[in-house]
Amino acid sequence: MTDFSSYLAARLAAGDTLDDALAQVRRLEGAHPVAAIKAISAATGVSLGEAKRIFDASPSWRQEVLANRALHGESITALLRNSES
């Protein structure tokens, strides 16, 4: 299993911007949103909440962010419908 935090930290230390480093993480086998968010937090020292905000703004993870938002919205709608029944 890839250590995404170490990889991200190494890319940042090599001079990559955070966006470029996140694009590289996305290309790694096994990379997924939760792993990327944890890696951002560990590599930069920010909170998980701030790491999620950084992740959500990342152009390289845009597809996943939009898909997760759509799924979240559908889940809320379904829960509300079920609670009204």
Buried (B, 14 or more C-beta within 10 A) or exposed (E): EEEBBEBBBBBBEEEBEBBBBBBBBBEBEEBEBEBBBBBBBBBBEBEBEBBBBBBBEBEBBEEBBEEEEEEEEEEEEEEEEEEEE
